[in-house]
């Protein structure tokens, strides 16, 4: 389906090509959201009321979307197009629809033309298998009879062939080949030992087709203890990346990115089914992720000896009744993140003495139950994004805790007993409402390696009191914004990595904060939902950005220009047509992505010119006021441009926007026209 999607984009037959994965856990609202996002209308859809009104809105928008094709991939059950808001495709409305499914009943229900994808022939299967398994195996005559048997067992299914071939790549033992499908679990383990086996199976704890951020996944592996303890978390993360690379190379995980352009991986549903079957047979796990469940399973619905439970990304709002205390003596992992849970009974955790990993991130809880205090074996407590959470009980007995994430909660003071967490390595206190971090608290956390807090005031306190811990600290995160305090750079302790928040809207005394060469190694910048920002870069900052390769700006409602003049006077001179000329030089810039910027008027000031010789991708969407692409292809004499733009340049936009552009030089449009492609 990926090849079909890419071919349709290249052929430019359709104004829009929308490709969506539906999956087994079909949900009307989610599909509506995905369609709206593809149309860049998600914000508008969010303002609409119930499902019926949302469907009517989408139907109208799709009818106005011009000639388009909608690809619904991996459909498991019947879908009412009317309920979702998809107009019935006709020759008159310009809409085409393609769906992939394993069910002939789905095709009959939607009344579409059925094209049966037949399994590969034995010869085709063998060719595909040999291409994937590698030349060393192909050249081994002793393995060929066994290899043919394995290929035959794959039943002509391309995905199975690719997975099995990748798993057996480099394996020379015939007996292992004969039992390849039955012993696939052991073969997964041989990718990188037992570590990789556990890491692979853990991916099935996420919902089907979910794009898992790589960093989040590796952190999860560390939290679960799948990666052997090392001197630093950074070394453990490096090991995690090695394991992930092995799983990707063996076709067990697929690289992708989510809507925030975070690097992610996902499991094909067939690979996930395989992982689930292995998990069900060989471990005490209960996985009900992304099932749209509204209630926690009854306490007698859990296996008595269950060790790991994943109920993430459901619709659970309440956990059992007050006074409930489920008996799960062996439970080690409980994943409840991304549920609208509002209340947890006080005694809920009283009989979970083995609990090691608890994830309640992005729930609606206001307080943690007192029974948390008794979880002496707890090593990981994740409360990231619990924006209603104000109260935590005493943590003094949780001395085994290694990771505590309180990011974006509503706590006003550090939890009681936090100074007793002597084994803590990871602490996220990025909390807007936190009034103060007690003096000396961080000094007691002598094993800390990752620290995140909000403002410069805490940094100054930290810098003056952390001499005993600074050798351990690997990373901290710092908010720079309205609460920023002046500081002297030489007071910083030794830091390996500095991360600025994505919600940045302003810099105070920016000339003093951004010093020479501060961003000299920056390669990629993502600006998202900065609602007060008007200019992304002033021209005097560009000398520090000579290694910048990608600019991605999205959902910044007030942004007027990307590359601007330095001061208000400069801006006024430019508007009046001053003779001052500015070169906006970004020699390594390759990608420029501009989306949902309703006030954007220019990419760079009219008083200057862009010098971007490496530019390869320009992608713009949802613009009314942007009427000009500044020249970035150098001119030769008499206003004639060079013969062509860089061969790899690709410009993507709507036809309407492209045709409405105003050009400083008409020859420039002729140079770019061969490189422009409509959505």
C-alpha positions as CSV (number, residue, x, y, z in Angstrom):
1,X,0.0,0.0,0.0
2,X,2.9,2.3,0.7
3,X,4.1,1.8,-3.0
4,X,0.6,2.6,-4.3
5,X,0.4,5.7,-2.2
6,X,3.8,6.9,-3.4
7,X,3.0,6.1,-7.0
8,X,-0.2,8.1,-6.8
9,X,1.7,11.1,-5.4
10,X,4.2,10.9,-8.3
11,X,1.5,10.6,-11.0
12,X,-0.2,13.7,-9.7
13,X,-3.6,12.5,-10.9
14,X,-5.3,13.5,-7.7
15,X,-5.4,16.8,-5.9
16,X,-5.0,15.0,-2.6
17,X,-3.9,11.5,-1.7
18,X,-5.0,10.6,1.9
19,X,-3.7,7.4,3.4
20,X,-5.0,6.3,6.8
21,X,-4.5,3.1,8.8
22,X,-7.8,2.0,10.4
23,X,-6.6,-1.2,12.2
24,X,-8.5,-3.7,14.3
25,X,-9.5,-1.3,17.1
26,X,-11.6,0.9,14.8
27,X,-13.0,4.1,16.3
28,X,-15.2,6.5,14.4
29,X,-14.0,9.6,16.2
30,X,-10.3,8.7,15.7
31,X,-10.9,8.1,12.0
32,X,-12.7,11.5,11.7
33,X,-9.8,13.1,13.5
34,X,-7.3,11.5,11.1
35,X,-9.2,12.6,8.0
36,X,-9.5,16.2,9.4
37,X,-5.7,16.2,10.1
38,X,-5.0,15.1,6.6
39,X,-7.1,18.1,5.4
40,X,-5.4,20.5,7.9
41,X,-8.9,21.0,9.4
42,X,-8.3,19.3,12.8
43,X,-8.8,22.6,14.8
44,X,-12.1,23.3,12.9
45,X,-13.4,19.8,13.5
46,X,-12.6,20.0,17.3
47,X,-15.1,22.9,17.5
48,X,-17.9,20.8,16.1
49,X,-20.2,18.9,18.5
50,X,-21.3,15.3,18.4
51,X,-20.4,12.5,15.9
52,X,-23.3,13.4,13.5
53,X,-22.3,17.0,13.2
54,X,-18.7,16.0,12.8
55,X,-19.6,13.6,10.0
56,X,-21.7,16.3,8.2
57,X,-18.7,18.8,8.5
58,X,-16.2,16.2,7.1
59,X,-18.6,15.2,4.3
60,X,-18.9,18.9,3.2
61,X,-15.1,19.4,3.4
62,X,-14.3,16.3,1.4
63,X,-16.8,17.4,-1.3
64,X,-14.9,20.7,-1.5
65,X,-11.5,19.1,-1.4
66,X,-11.3,18.6,-5.2
67,X,-10.3,15.4,-6.9
68,X,-8.9,13.2,-4.2
69,X,-8.4,9.5,-3.3
70,X,-8.9,8.2,0.2
71,X,-7.0,5.0,1.1
72,X,-8.3,3.1,4.2
73,X,-5.7,0.6,5.1
74,X,-6.1,-2.5,7.3
75,X,-9.9,-2.5,7.7
76,X,-11.1,-5.3,9.9
77,X,-14.8,-4.6,10.3
78,X,-17.7,-3.0,8.5
79,X,-17.5,0.8,8.3
80,X,-20.5,3.1,7.7
81,X,-19.1,5.8,5.4
82,X,-22.1,8.0,6.3
83,X,-21.4,7.7,10.0
84,X,-17.8,8.8,9.5
85,X,-18.6,11.5,7.0
86,X,-17.1,10.1,3.9
87,X,-19.2,11.0,0.8
88,X,-20.1,8.0,-1.4
89,X,-17.5,8.0,-4.2
90,X,-19.0,8.9,-7.6
91,X,-17.8,10.1,-10.9
92,X,-19.4,13.4,-10.2
93,X,-17.8,14.3,-6.8
94,X,-14.2,13.5,-7.7
95,X,-13.8,11.2,-4.8
96,X,-12.2,7.7,-5.1
97,X,-11.7,5.3,-2.2
98,X,-9.4,2.3,-1.9
99,X,-9.4,0.0,1.1
100,X,-7.4,-3.1,2.2
101,X,-9.0,-5.8,4.3
102,X,-8.7,-9.5,5.1
103,X,-12.5,-9.8,5.2
104,X,-14.6,-10.2,2.0
105,X,-17.7,-9.2,4.1
106,X,-16.2,-5.7,4.5
107,X,-16.0,-5.4,0.8
108,X,-19.6,-6.6,0.3
109,X,-20.9,-4.2,3.0
110,X,-19.3,-1.1,1.4
111,X,-20.3,-2.5,-2.1
112,X,-16.9,-1.9,-3.7
113,X,-15.1,-3.7,-6.4
114,X,-13.0,-6.6,-5.0
115,X,-9.5,-7.1,-6.1
116,X,-8.1,-10.3,-4.6
117,X,-4.4,-10.2,-3.8
118,X,-3.3,-13.7,-4.3
119,X,-0.4,-15.3,-2.4
120,X,3.0,-15.3,-4.1
121,X,3.8,-18.4,-6.2
122,X,6.4,-20.8,-4.9
123,X,8.9,-19.3,-7.4
124,X,8.1,-15.7,-6.4
125,X,8.2,-16.6,-2.7
126,X,11.7,-18.2,-3.2
127,X,13.0,-15.1,-5.0
128,X,11.8,-12.8,-2.3
129,X,13.1,-15.0,0.4
130,X,16.6,-15.3,-1.2
131,X,16.7,-11.5,-1.7
132,X,16.1,-11.0,2.0
133,X,18.1,-13.8,3.6
134,X,21.5,-12.7,2.2
135,X,24.1,-14.1,-0.3
136,X,25.9,-16.3,2.2
137,X,22.8,-18.5,2.7
138,X,22.1,-18.5,-1.1
139,X,25.5,-19.9,-1.8
140,X,25.1,-22.8,0.7
141,X,23.9,-25.9,-1.3
142,X,23.4,-27.9,1.9
143,X,20.7,-25.5,3.1
144,X,18.7,-25.2,-0.1
145,X,16.4,-28.2,0.5
146,X,15.6,-27.0,4.0
147,X,15.2,-23.4,2.8
148,X,12.6,-24.4,0.3
149,X,10.6,-26.2,3.0
150,X,10.7,-23.0,5.2
151,X,9.6,-20.9,2.2
152,X,6.7,-23.3,1.5
153,X,5.6,-23.0,5.1
154,X,5.3,-19.2,4.6
155,X,2.3,-19.9,2.4
156,X,3.2,-17.1,-0.1
157,X,2.6,-14.3,2.4
158,X,5.1,-11.5,1.7
159,X,5.2,-10.2,5.2
160,X,5.8,-13.6,6.7
161,X,8.5,-14.3,4.2
162,X,10.3,-11.0,5.0
163,X,10.1,-11.5,8.8
164,X,11.3,-15.1,8.7
165,X,14.1,-14.4,6.2
166,X,15.3,-11.4,8.3
167,X,15.2,-13.5,11.4
168,X,17.2,-16.4,9.8
169,X,19.7,-14.1,8.1
170,X,23.2,-15.5,8.6
171,X,22.0,-18.7,10.2
172,X,23.8,-21.8,8.9
173,X,22.3,-24.6,11.0
174,X,19.8,-26.7,8.9
175,X,17.9,-28.0,11.9
176,X,17.2,-24.5,13.0
177,X,15.8,-23.8,9.5
178,X,13.5,-26.8,9.6
179,X,11.9,-25.5,12.8
180,X,12.1,-21.8,11.9
181,X,8.4,-20.9,12.3
182,X,7.8,-23.0,15.4
183,X,10.9,-21.7,17.1
184,X,10.5,-18.0,16.0
185,X,10.6,-16.9,19.6
186,X,14.1,-18.3,20.1
187,X,15.2,-16.8,16.8
188,X,14.0,-13.4,17.9
189,X,16.1,-13.9,21.1
190,X,19.2,-14.5,18.9
191,X,18.9,-11.1,17.4
192,X,20.7,-9.7,20.5
193,X,20.3,-12.2,23.2
194,X,17.5,-12.3,25.8
195,X,17.6,-8.5,26.1
196,X,16.2,-8.1,22.5
197,X,13.6,-10.8,23.0
198,X,12.1,-8.9,26.0
199,X,12.4,-5.5,24.2
200,X,10.6,-6.9,21.1
201,X,7.8,-8.4,23.1
202,X,7.4,-5.2,25.1
203,X,6.4,-3.3,21.9
204,X,3.2,-5.4,21.9
205,X,2.1,-3.6,25.1
206,X,1.3,-0.6,22.9
207,X,-1.9,-0.5,20.8
208,X,-2.0,-1.9,17.3
209,X,-0.5,0.4,14.6
210,X,0.6,2.9,17.3
211,X,3.7,5.0,16.5
212,X,5.9,4.6,19.5
213,X,8.5,7.4,20.0
214,X,11.9,5.8,20.1
215,X,13.1,7.6,23.2
216,X,9.9,6.7,25.1
217,X,10.3,3.0,24.1
218,X,14.0,2.8,25.1
219,X,13.1,4.5,28.4
220,X,10.5,1.9,28.9
221,X,13.0,-0.9,28.3
222,X,15.3,0.7,30.9
223,X,12.4,1.0,33.4
224,X,11.5,-2.6,33.0
225,X,15.1,-3.8,33.5
226,X,15.4,-5.3,30.1
227,X,18.8,-3.5,29.6
228,X,21.5,-4.5,32.0
229,X,22.5,-1.9,34.6
230,X,25.4,0.3,33.5
231,X,27.3,3.2,35.0
232,X,25.0,5.8,33.4
233,X,21.6,6.0,31.8
234,X,23.2,7.4,28.7
235,X,25.1,4.2,28.3
236,X,21.9,2.2,28.8
237,X,20.2,4.3,26.2
238,X,23.0,3.7,23.7
239,X,22.5,0.0,24.3
240,X,18.8,0.4,23.7
241,X,19.5,2.1,20.3
242,X,21.7,-0.9,19.3
243,X,18.9,-3.3,20.2
244,X,16.4,-1.2,18.3
245,X,18.6,-1.2,15.2
246,X,18.8,-5.0,15.3
247,X,15.0,-5.3,15.5
248,X,14.6,-2.8,12.6
249,X,17.2,-4.6,10.5
250,X,15.3,-7.9,11.1
251,X,12.0,-6.4,10.0
252,X,10.4,-6.8,13.4
253,X,10.0,-3.0,13.9
254,X,9.4,-0.4,11.2
255,X,10.7,3.1,11.2
256,X,8.2,5.9,11.0
257,X,7.4,9.4,12.5
258,X,4.4,10.8,14.2
259,X,2.5,14.1,13.7
260,X,5.2,16.0,15.7
261,X,8.0,14.6,13.5
262,X,9.3,12.6,16.4
263,X,11.3,9.5,15.3
264,X,9.2,6.5,16.0
265,X,8.8,2.8,15.3
266,X,5.7,0.6,14.9
267,X,4.9,-3.1,14.6
268,X,3.0,-4.4,11.6
269,X,-0.2,-5.9,12.9
270,X,0.9,-9.4,11.8
271,X,4.2,-9.1,13.7
272,X,2.3,-7.8,16.7
273,X,-0.1,-10.8,16.5
274,X,3.0,-13.0,16.6
275,X,4.4,-11.2,19.6
276,X,1.1,-11.4,21.4
277,X,0.9,-15.1,20.8
278,X,4.4,-15.6,22.2
279,X,3.5,-13.4,25.2
280,X,0.3,-15.3,25.9
281,X,1.9,-18.7,25.8
282,X,5.1,-17.9,27.7
283,X,4.4,-15.1,30.3
284,X,1.9,-13.8,32.7
285,X,0.8,-10.7,30.8
286,X,-2.6,-9.1,30.2
287,X,-2.6,-6.7,27.3
288,X,-5.7,-4.7,26.5
289,X,-4.1,-1.5,25.0
290,X,-6.2,0.8,22.8
291,X,-9.4,-1.2,23.1
292,X,-11.6,1.8,23.9
293,X,-12.5,0.1,27.2
294,X,-14.4,2.4,29.5
295,X,-14.1,0.3,32.7
296,X,-11.2,-1.3,34.4
297,X,-11.6,-5.1,34.3
298,X,-13.2,-6.4,37.4
299,X,-10.7,-7.4,40.1
300,X,-11.8,-11.1,39.6
301,X,-11.2,-10.7,35.8
302,X,-7.4,-10.5,36.2
303,X,-5.3,-13.6,36.4
304,X,-4.3,-14.3,40.0
305,X,-0.6,-14.6,39.0
306,X,-0.6,-11.8,36.4
307,X,2.8,-9.9,36.4
308,X,2.4,-7.3,33.7
309,X,-0.8,-5.4,32.7
310,X,-1.1,-2.9,29.9
311,X,-4.4,-0.9,29.7
312,X,-2.9,2.2,28.1
313,X,-4.8,4.4,25.7
314,X,-8.4,3.4,26.7
315,X,-11.3,5.4,27.9
316,X,-11.2,4.3,31.6
317,X,-12.4,7.1,33.9
318,X,-12.7,5.2,37.2
319,X,-10.8,2.3,38.8
320,X,-13.1,0.0,40.8
321,X,-15.0,1.2,43.8
322,X,-13.8,2.9,47.0
323,X,-12.4,0.4,49.4
324,X,-11.4,-2.0,46.6
325,X,-8.0,-3.6,47.1
326,X,-7.3,-6.2,44.4
327,X,-5.1,-9.1,45.3
328,X,-2.2,-9.1,42.9
329,X,0.9,-10.2,44.9
330,X,3.0,-10.8,41.8
331,X,2.1,-7.8,39.7
332,X,5.2,-5.9,38.6
333,X,4.1,-3.6,35.8
334,X,0.9,-1.6,35.5
335,X,0.5,0.7,32.5
336,X,-2.5,3.0,32.7
337,X,-1.3,6.0,30.8
338,X,-3.6,8.0,28.4
339,X,-6.8,7.2,30.2
340,X,-9.3,9.8,31.6
341,X,-8.9,8.3,35.1
342,X,-10.2,10.8,37.7
343,X,-10.0,8.8,41.0
344,X,-8.1,5.8,42.4
345,X,-9.3,4.2,45.6
346,X,-7.1,4.8,48.6
347,X,-6.4,1.2,49.2
348,X,-6.0,0.2,45.5
349,X,-2.2,-0.6,45.7
350,X,-2.3,-2.1,49.2
351,X,-1.9,-5.7,48.0
352,X,0.5,-5.1,45.1
353,X,3.8,-5.5,47.0
354,X,5.8,-6.5,43.9
355,X,4.8,-3.5,41.8
356,X,7.9,-2.1,40.2
357,X,6.7,0.1,37.3
358,X,3.6,2.3,37.5
359,X,2.6,4.6,34.7
360,X,-0.3,7.0,35.2
361,X,0.9,9.6,32.7
362,X,-1.7,11.9,31.1
363,X,-4.6,10.8,33.3
364,X,-7.0,13.2,35.2
365,X,-6.2,12.2,38.7
366,X,-6.1,15.0,41.3
367,X,-4.3,13.0,44.0
368,X,-2.4,9.7,44.4
369,X,-3.8,7.2,46.9
370,X,-2.0,6.8,50.2
371,X,-1.4,3.1,49.4
372,X,1.3,4.3,47.0
373,X,3.5,4.9,50.0
374,X,3.7,1.2,50.7
375,X,5.2,0.2,47.3
376,X,8.7,-0.4,48.6
377,X,9.7,-2.3,45.4
378,X,8.6,0.5,43.1
379,X,11.5,1.7,40.8
380,X,9.6,3.8,38.3
381,X,6.7,6.2,38.9
382,X,5.5,8.1,35.9
383,X,3.0,11.0,36.3
384,X,3.9,13.0,33.2
385,X,1.1,15.2,32.0
386,X,-1.3,14.6,34.9
387,X,-2.4,18.2,34.7
388,X,-4.9,18.0,37.6
389,X,-2.5,16.2,40.0
390,X,-1.9,18.3,43.2
391,X,-1.3,15.8,46.0
392,X,1.2,13.0,46.5
393,X,1.5,11.1,49.7
394,X,4.8,10.7,51.6
395,X,7.4,9.0,49.4
396,X,10.0,8.3,52.1
397,X,9.6,4.5,52.0
398,X,10.1,4.3,48.2
399,X,13.9,4.1,48.6
400,X,14.1,1.7,45.6
401,X,12.7,4.4,43.3
402,X,15.1,5.2,40.4
403,X,12.8,7.3,38.2
404,X,10.2,9.9,39.2
405,X,8.5,12.0,36.5
406,X,6.2,14.8,37.7
407,X,6.4,16.9,34.5
408,X,3.4,19.1,33.9
409,X,1.6,18.3,37.1
410,X,0.0,20.9,39.4
411,X,2.0,20.2,42.5
412,X,3.1,23.4,44.4
413,X,5.8,21.8,46.6
414,X,8.2,18.9,46.4
415,X,6.5,15.7,47.7
416,X,7.2,14.9,51.4
417,X,9.9,12.4,51.9
418,X,11.6,13.1,48.5
419,X,14.9,13.7,50.2
420,X,14.9,10.0,51.2
421,X,14.9,8.8,47.5
422,X,18.7,8.0,47.7
423,X,18.6,5.8,44.6
424,X,16.9,8.3,42.3
425,X,18.7,8.7,38.9
426,X,16.0,10.4,36.9
427,X,13.9,13.3,38.2
428,X,11.6,15.5,36.1
429,X,10.3,18.5,38.1
430,X,9.3,20.6,35.0
431,X,6.3,22.0,36.9
432,X,4.8,25.5,36.3
433,X,3.1,25.6,39.7
434,X,6.1,24.4,41.7
435,X,6.9,27.3,44.0
436,X,10.3,26.2,45.2
437,X,12.7,23.3,45.4
438,X,14.0,23.2,49.0
439,X,17.6,24.2,49.4
440,X,19.7,21.1,49.8
441,X,17.1,18.6,48.4
442,X,19.0,18.0,45.2
443,X,22.3,17.7,47.1
444,X,20.8,14.6,48.9
445,X,20.0,12.9,45.6
446,X,23.6,12.1,45.0
447,X,23.0,9.5,42.2
448,X,20.9,11.8,40.1
449,X,21.8,11.7,36.4
450,X,18.8,13.3,34.7
451,X,17.2,16.5,36.0
452,X,14.5,18.7,34.6
453,X,13.0,21.9,36.1
454,X,11.3,25.0,34.9
455,X,13.1,28.3,35.4
456,X,16.4,30.1,35.7
457,X,15.9,30.9,39.4
458,X,16.1,27.2,40.2
459,X,19.1,26.8,37.9
460,X,21.0,29.5,39.8
461,X,20.2,27.8,43.1
462,X,21.1,24.5,41.6
463,X,24.4,25.7,40.2
464,X,25.6,27.0,43.5
465,X,24.8,23.8,45.4
466,X,25.5,20.9,43.1
467,X,29.3,20.6,43.2
468,X,29.0,17.1,44.7
469,X,26.6,15.9,42.1
470,X,27.7,17.6,38.9
471,X,29.9,14.7,37.7
472,X,26.9,12.4,37.6
473,X,24.5,14.8,35.9
474,X,24.1,13.9,32.2
475,X,21.2,16.0,31.2
476,X,18.8,18.8,32.4
477,X,16.0,20.6,30.7
478,X,15.5,24.3,31.1
479,X,12.4,26.5,30.4
480,X,13.5,29.9,28.9
481,X,10.5,32.2,28.9
482,X,8.6,34.9,30.8
483,X,10.0,33.6,34.2
484,X,13.6,33.8,33.0
485,X,16.1,35.4,35.4
486,X,19.3,37.1,34.4
487,X,22.4,34.9,34.9
488,X,26.0,34.7,34.2
489,X,27.0,31.9,31.8
490,X,30.2,31.1,33.8
491,X,28.0,29.9,36.7
492,X,26.7,26.9,34.7
493,X,27.9,23.6,35.9
494,X,29.3,21.1,33.4
495,X,26.4,20.0,31.2
496,X,26.4,17.5,28.3
497,X,23.0,18.4,26.8
498,X,20.7,21.4,27.0
499,X,17.1,21.1,25.8
500,X,14.7,24.1,25.3
501,X,11.0,23.6,25.6
502,X,8.8,23.4,22.5
503,X,6.3,25.9,24.0
504,X,8.8,28.8,23.8
505,X,7.0,32.1,23.0
506,X,9.4,34.8,23.9
507,X,13.0,35.4,25.0
508,X,13.8,38.1,27.6
509,X,16.9,40.2,26.9
510,X,17.6,37.9,24.0
511,X,20.9,39.7,23.1
512,X,22.3,38.6,26.3
513,X,20.9,35.1,26.4
514,X,21.9,34.1,22.9
515,X,25.7,34.4,22.8
516,X,28.1,33.8,20.0
517,X,28.1,30.2,18.7
518,X,25.4,29.1,21.2
519,X,23.5,27.3,18.3
520,X,26.4,26.7,16.0
521,X,25.8,22.9,16.0
522,X,22.0,23.1,15.7
523,X,20.7,21.0,12.8
524,X,16.9,20.8,13.3
525,X,14.4,23.2,14.8
526,X,10.7,22.4,15.4
527,X,8.5,25.3,16.5
528,X,4.9,24.2,17.3
529,X,2.0,26.1,18.9
530,X,4.0,29.2,19.8
531,X,0.9,31.5,19.7
532,X,2.7,34.8,20.4
533,X,5.7,34.5,18.2
534,X,5.8,36.9,15.2
535,X,9.3,36.3,13.8
536,X,11.3,33.1,13.9
537,X,14.8,34.3,13.3
538,X,16.3,37.8,13.2
539,X,19.0,38.2,10.6
540,X,21.8,38.8,13.1
541,X,21.2,35.3,14.6
542,X,21.8,33.5,11.3
543,X,25.6,33.4,11.6
544,X,25.1,31.1,14.5
545,X,22.9,28.8,12.5
546,X,25.3,27.8,9.7
547,X,24.7,24.0,10.3
548,X,20.9,24.2,10.4
549,X,19.4,21.6,8.0
550,X,15.7,21.6,8.8
551,X,13.1,24.2,9.8
552,X,9.6,23.0,10.7
553,X,7.0,25.5,11.9
554,X,3.4,24.6,12.6
555,X,0.3,26.1,14.4
556,X,1.8,29.5,15.3
557,X,-1.2,31.8,14.9
558,X,0.7,35.1,15.1
559,X,3.8,34.3,13.1
560,X,4.3,36.9,10.3
561,X,7.8,36.0,8.9
562,X,10.4,33.3,9.1
563,X,13.5,35.3,8.6
564,X,13.2,38.9,9.7
565,X,14.9,42.1,10.3
566,X,16.7,42.8,13.6
567,X,14.8,45.7,15.1
568,X,11.5,47.6,14.7
569,X,13.4,50.4,12.9
570,X,14.9,47.9,10.4
571,X,11.4,46.4,9.8
572,X,10.0,49.9,9.2
573,X,12.8,50.7,6.8
574,X,12.1,47.5,4.9
575,X,8.4,48.4,4.6
576,X,9.3,51.9,3.3
577,X,11.7,50.4,0.7
578,X,15.0,51.3,2.3
579,X,18.1,50.6,0.3
580,X,19.5,48.4,3.2
581,X,20.1,44.9,1.8
582,X,20.4,41.8,4.0
583,X,21.6,38.3,3.0
584,X,19.8,35.5,4.8
585,X,22.5,32.9,4.6
586,X,21.6,29.3,5.6
587,X,24.0,27.2,3.5
588,X,23.1,23.8,4.8
589,X,19.3,24.2,4.9
590,X,17.6,21.2,3.2
591,X,14.0,21.1,4.5
592,X,11.6,24.0,5.0
593,X,8.2,22.9,6.4
594,X,5.5,25.5,7.0
595,X,2.0,24.4,8.1
596,X,-1.1,26.1,9.6
597,X,0.4,29.7,9.9
598,X,-2.6,31.9,9.1
599,X,-0.8,35.2,9.5
600,X,2.4,34.3,7.6
601,X,3.2,37.0,5.0
602,X,6.8,36.3,4.1
603,X,9.6,33.7,4.4
604,X,12.2,36.5,4.4
605,X,12.1,40.3,4.4
606,X,11.8,42.0,1.1
607,X,14.9,44.0,2.0
608,X,17.0,40.8,1.7
609,X,17.7,37.6,-0.2
610,X,17.9,34.0,0.8
611,X,21.1,32.1,0.2
612,X,20.1,28.4,0.5
613,X,22.1,26.4,-2.0
614,X,21.3,23.1,-0.4
615,X,17.5,23.5,-0.2
616,X,15.7,20.3,-1.3
617,X,12.2,20.4,0.2
618,X,9.7,23.2,0.6
619,X,6.3,22.1,1.9
620,X,3.6,24.6,2.7
621,X,-0.1,24.3,3.7
622,X,-3.0,26.4,4.7
623,X,-2.0,29.9,3.6
624,X,-3.9,33.0,2.5
625,X,-1.5,35.8,3.2
626,X,1.8,34.2,2.0
627,X,2.2,35.5,-1.5
628,X,5.9,35.4,-2.2
629,X,8.8,32.9,-2.3
630,X,12.0,34.8,-2.0
631,X,14.6,34.1,-4.7
632,X,17.1,31.5,-3.5
633,X,18.5,30.4,-6.8
634,X,21.4,32.7,-7.7
635,X,21.1,35.0,-10.7
636,X,23.6,35.7,-13.5
637,X,23.7,38.8,-15.7
638,X,20.6,40.7,-17.0
639,X,18.3,39.1,-14.5
640,X,18.6,35.7,-16.0
641,X,18.7,32.9,-13.5
642,X,20.9,29.9,-13.7
643,X,19.6,27.1,-16.0
644,X,18.0,25.1,-13.2
645,X,17.4,24.8,-9.5
646,X,19.1,21.9,-7.5
647,X,17.9,18.7,-9.2
648,X,16.6,17.2,-5.9
649,X,14.5,20.2,-5.0
650,X,10.8,19.3,-4.3
651,X,8.1,21.9,-3.6
652,X,4.7,20.7,-2.4
653,X,1.6,22.9,-2.0
654,X,-1.9,23.4,-3.1
655,X,-2.5,24.4,-6.7
656,X,-4.5,27.5,-5.6
657,X,-1.6,28.8,-3.5
658,X,1.0,28.2,-6.2
659,X,-0.9,30.0,-8.9
660,X,-1.6,32.9,-6.6
661,X,2.0,33.6,-5.8
662,X,3.6,37.0,-6.7
663,X,7.1,36.7,-8.2
664,X,9.9,39.2,-7.9
665,X,11.2,37.9,-11.2
666,X,8.9,35.9,-13.5
667,X,12.0,33.8,-14.6
668,X,12.2,32.5,-11.1
669,X,8.8,30.8,-11.4
670,X,10.0,29.1,-14.6
671,X,13.0,27.8,-12.8
672,X,10.9,26.3,-9.9
673,X,7.9,25.1,-11.9
674,X,9.4,21.6,-12.8
675,X,10.1,21.0,-9.1
676,X,6.6,21.9,-7.9
677,X,4.0,19.2,-7.1
678,X,0.5,19.6,-5.9
679,X,-0.8,17.7,-2.8
